[in-house]
């Protein structure tokens, strides 16, 4: 099993951040490696979605935790020739306890390899995955901050 966690404080209210992370179609805008995402069926807990990654086949995912506006997690499963691998990603969105209009975001990725070779490859790539998560959080910060900005007066 591989577990990588990154976090960031976003200067935006929890509703602005939640609006970005809970919508499948917004995944490509902030989550590294995602080319396209769409809802197949359902809403909230149990929602089925298809995620197309930049490298590799599309994977179907199921939302396994959904507590608006603090938690969404989904599980992706892919099957190979005679082997099964599973990746699970959980995204936590919490309001920072300092009283400011801010949100602490934790992005956790847990992966279970299909076997010893894929496990070694996962361990070898952990630094890259961590870097991808950091980039994802930076993009999320930008999107959520734009969502929570007050309108600019004209004239």
Secondary structure by P-SEA (a helix, b strand, c coil): cbbbbbbbbbcccaaaaaacccccccccccccccccccccccccccbbbbbbcccccbbbbbbcccccccbbbbbbbbbcccbbbbbbbbbbbbcccccccbbbbbbbbbbbbccaaaaaaaaaaaaaaaaaaaaaaaaaaaaaaaaaccccccc
